């Protein structure tokens, strides 16, 4: 039995379904991210766990105890919001102590816990400052300390980094993950940022139109997407339309070339059209390694991304992106050039709707 269980969860507003047939088990101490675009149901699902929303159908259990009928303040949940939601008239330490005060903890106990939490988030020296005297990153650390002070069974983070600049986001997400691992607290992290989810999660739930399209480790989500939505939403890749050549041999035709793919074509017939995915890092201008296939096309664009250079190649009117490392000694492709991109058939993935 999982520590946090969501079973057959549905949420409708009137006749409009927002979350549909959602099932998930999270183990104690696990860090799980809900990833998806706006309106996919990830925040609504989080709010149902917190008690801000009530499921239309299904059960939510924490450590075997059903939560559906419990109010938010009756659940042992810590929550960090996108907007820091700090009390402006309270100092950082007073904000952290608020939940402890509500729970009736003594001043001595509260002071001890607040001190520990402020030290945990590295803000002991700013304990007496008010929110307006703190940076956005510091305010979010205070919000995190406040959520952790009550020693919750589950920590919920609702896009807590989206209001911060890119550099602060990276450092703070690493801090959040380190603190979560140190405390061993079961955590759900909601984000629309795929890099955030991939970098800090034990598992990712990719949500689409109220469904969990795929649940898996970052490695599985990125390298083995099960649906076209997951394939196109997580990371950058090219979707290539291919024609089935010989189903029994798992061969397809792309750009006039016959290519063997690793996955079974199942019930597909010769002449059927299928969609294949290819990550940009799988292609190369070099034939080194196991790149037994190549496609020829015209360079449509070249984008300098710092450590890599991304080139868009047009093959039979289909765009195909590939990355090469930025080497100052090697001239990148030029728009208008006709070039060959090499790859392994093992890197091609069948993607289904």
N, C-alpha and C positions, 0 to 999 in steps of 0.2 A: 504494500500500500504506500502510495506517494505521500509526502508530507503535506503538500497543497494539491488538492484535486478539484478540477473543474470538469463536470460530467454533463454532457448534452446541454450545454448552455445556449440559450437563445434569448435575444432581446429585440422586441419590436416596439416601435412608437406608432400607435394606431395600427395601420395595415402595413407599415414599412418595416421590413426586417433589417436590423443593423448588425446583429451577430447571429450566426446560424450554425447549429450543430457543432459547437466548439467543445473539444475534449482535450484535456491536457493534465498530465501529472508531473509535478515538480518535486524533486527530492530535496531533503533537508540540506541547506547550505549551497544549493545550486543557484547559478546566476543565469536567468533566462531573459532574452530580449524579445519583445514584440516589435517586429519590423514591418513597415508597410506605408503606403501613401496616405495622405489625408482622407478621412472618410472610410477607411477600411475596417473600422471597428476596434482598433487596438486600445484606444483610450477608454472607450465604453466598457471593454472587457476588464481593464484595470480598475475602473470605477466600480464595477460590480464586485470585484474582490475587496475593494476598500469599504463598500457599503453605501456609497453615494448613489448607486443605481441598484435596482432590484431585478434579478433575472426574470424574464417572462416565463422561462422554463429551465429546468436543470438544477443541479446541486453544486454548491461550493463548500468544500470541507478543508479545514486546517487541522492537521494532526488528528484526523478522524472525527472532528467536531463540525457539524453542519453550521454554516454561518448565515444562511439566507435570512433568517428571522432576526439576526442581531443587528443593532444599530452600529453606526461607524464607531462611536465611542465605547462600544462593548466588545469590539474586535481588537486584538492585540496587533495592530497594524501601524507601521510608520510610513509616512508618505512625504515625498519631496515633489513639489510642483514646479512647472516651467517658470511661472512667476514666483519669486522667492517667498512671497507671502509672510514676510517678517513683520512683527509689530513695530511700527516706526518710533513709538514712544518708549520702547524697551531697549536696553543695551543688548549686545550679542549674548552675554551670559544669561541675562533675564529671558531672552527668547528661548534659549536652550532649556532653561528651567521651567518653562511654561507647562509643558506636558506633565512634568513631575509634580508640579503644584496642583494641577487638576486631579491627579491620581492620589493626592493627599500625602505625598512623601514629606518627611520631616525636613527642616531647613538644613540640618547637618548632612543628611543623606543626599539631598539635592545638591548642596555645594560640592560634595565629593564627586558625584556623577558628572556635574557640569564641568568641573575641573578636568576630569578624565576625557570627556567628550571634546572639550576645547583643545586639549593637548593632542587628541587623536587626529583632529582635522588641521592641526598646526596653527591655531589662532589664539593660543593662551595669552599672547602679548596684546591682543586686540579685544579682550573680553569686555572692557568697559566702553567700547565705542558703540555708537548708534548706527543703524543700518545706512543712513545717508553718509556716514564717514567711512564706509567700506566699499571696495570695488565689487563688481558683479560676481566675480569668482569667489571672493571672500564671503559675500552674502549667501551664496549657494552652499558654501561649506558650513555656515551657521545653520542653514535650513537642514542640511544633512545631519549635523550634530544634534539638532532638536529632534529629528525623527528617530535617531538611534538612542537617545537618552532614556527612553521609556523601555528599552530592551524589547523591541517588538519581535513577534514570531516571524513576520514577513515584512520586508522593506519594499515599498513601491516607489518607483521613480518615473514620473510622467514628463518626458522630454526635458530633463533638468538642465541640459546644457545648450539648448537651442538659442538662448538669448545672449550667449557669450561669443567672443570672437574666436577665430579658428585655433589660434595657438593656445589660448586658455582652455578651450574645449578638450584638446588633446591631453594636456597635463592633468586636468581635473578628472577626466574619465579614467585615467590610469590610477589616480588617487582613490576614486570611488571603488574601483575593482580591488585595489590593494586592501582597503579598509574592509570591504565585504569578505575577502578571503581571510583576513585576520580575525574577524568576528565570527565567521562561519554562518552568516545570516542568509536565509532564503530570500532571493531578490528577483523582482520583475522590473525590467527596464524598458520603457516605451520610447521608441525613436523612429524617425523616418530616414535617419542617416545610416546607410549600409556600412560605412567604414567603422562607425561606432559599434554597431552590433557585431560585426565580424571580429573586431579587435579585443573585446572584453567578455564575450559571452561563453558560457558552457554549451548552451543550446540557443537556437534562434527559432522563433515562430514567425514565418512569413505570412502575413495576413493580406487577403484580397477579397473585397466585397463581402466582408463579414465571415469569411471562411479562413481556416488555417490551411493555406495551400501546401505548405511543407513545414515539417518540424525536424530539425536535425542540428548537428554540430556545425560550426562555421565552415569546416572543411567540406562537409557533405553538402551544405547549402550552396557553396560557391562552385564546387567541382562536379556535383551530381544533381543539378536542378531537375525537378520532376515535371514541372509545367513550364509552358512558355512564359507565363507571368514571372515566375521565380527567376528563370533564366535571364530575362530582360531587365528585371528590377534590381537584382543583386549583381553588382559589378558591371563592367562593360563587355559586351560580346557582340558578335555578328550572328544574325539569323539568316541561314542560307536555305533557299528552296532547292531541293534535289529531286531527281527522278529515280525511282527504284529500277535497278537493272535486273538483278537476279536475287530474289528474296532468299533462296536457299544458301547463297554464298555471301549474303549480307553486303551486296555491292549496290552502289548508287552512282548516278552520273551528275557531276557538277562541272560546269564550264567545259563540257565536251570530254571530260576525263572520267574514267571509271575508277571509283575509290571504294575500298573495303572499310566498313565501319565495325566497331567492336560489339555494338548492341544488336540483338536479334531484331529483325524487321517484322517479326510476329506474323500477323495475317495479311500483311501488305502484299500486293500483286505487282508484277512487272508493269511499269508505266505509271504507277501511283506517285503522287507528289507527297513528299514529307519535308518537315522542317528540321534542320540541323543547327546546332549552336557551336560556335568556335570562339574561344577567348582570344583576345589580341596578343597575349603573351605566348600563345601556342604557335604563332606564325613567325617565320624568320626569313631573312634574305639569304641565309646560309643553309646548305644541305646537311650540315653536321648533325650528328645524333641519329635518331630514328625517323627523320622527316622524309618518308618515302614518296610523298605526293607533293605536287605543286600546282598552283593556279596562276594564270597570266592575266594581268589587267592593267588598266591605266590609272596612274596616281591622280586622285581628285583633290586631296588636301593633305597638308602636313602640319601637325600641331606640336609645338614645342612645350612640353610639360615638365621641364626641369631635368629630372633624372632619366626620363624616357621621351622618345619622340614617337608620336602616334600618327600613323599614315593610313589614309582611307584609299582603298583600292577598289575600282569598279570592275567586277567580273561578270560578264553577261548581264549587264544592267543591275547587278546586285552589289551593294556596298559591303566591303570586307575590311575591317580595321585590324591593324597589327602594330605592335610596339617593338621598338628597338632601343637599347640603352644608348644614352647620349654619350658618344665618344667624340671628343673634339678633333681627333685625328681622322675621323671617318665622315665624309660628306653625306648628309641625309638625302633621301629621295627628293626629286623635284617634281612639282605639279606638271602633269602632261607626259611624264615618262611612262614607258611601258616596262613593267618589271614582273618578275616571278616571285611569288611568296610560297615558301615551303612549309609543310606541316606533316604531322603523323595522323594516320586514320584513327588512331586510338584517342585523339583529342576531340573528335567529333561526337557530339551528343544528340540523341533524338529528343526533341522537345514536343510535348503534346499540349493541346489547348486545355 
